[in-house]
Amino acid sequence: MSRYTGPRLRIMRRLGVSLPGLAQKEPTRQYPPGQHGPTMRRGKVSDYGMRLKETQKVRYHYGLRERQLRRVIKQAIRSKQASDEKLLELLERRLDNLVFRSGLARSNRAARQMVNHSHVLVNGKRANIPSMVLNPGDVITIKENSTWNNNLDKEGAYPAHSMPIPGFLNVEEGPGKIEVTRLPQADEVPLSVDAIQVIERYSGRV
């Protein structure tokens, strides 16, 4: 399944939840999209439908393809931690997500583009793999001659969104240096999601 590039607010309306990694704006229409959206009732959802919905929340928020999410779930299931907590921890430790959570980018999509275009350094070395998982002690900086620095120098350009910077990140010297201080906790994820449902959807398939 390919990565979604269509209207972002439409997805949030369909799922009935905010997805800060997809878009900072909130839908003005609080009902599903489509001709019958205003009169459509959100009825009881089947177990399959619930698992699919929770999976889509994760995919759209973090900007993942199906196989990418499946790979992370496989890691989470094999770990010694509770698989649902490990899943969220691994997703939060992705380089593109950390760039987003630090306030350098408005969304995970923008953060991924920033990483892909080699604007970011990790521990002083070029890092252009968005799925790279960082550890406590790792430091993110922006390449010195990056055009992204010009954007950040503009008044009001940083942080790029209004979300608070999470406790597992330490931002020094404005946006110039971001350190991962510890592993993220499940309650620090800015997304209302039942990760157990996501794990159950893939049980036996990874």
Beta strands, then each sheet from edge to edge (+ up, - down):
strand 1: 120-122
strand 2: 125-126
strand 3: 139-142
strand 4: 169-172
strand 5: 177-180
sheet 1: 2+ 1- 3+ 5- 4+
end
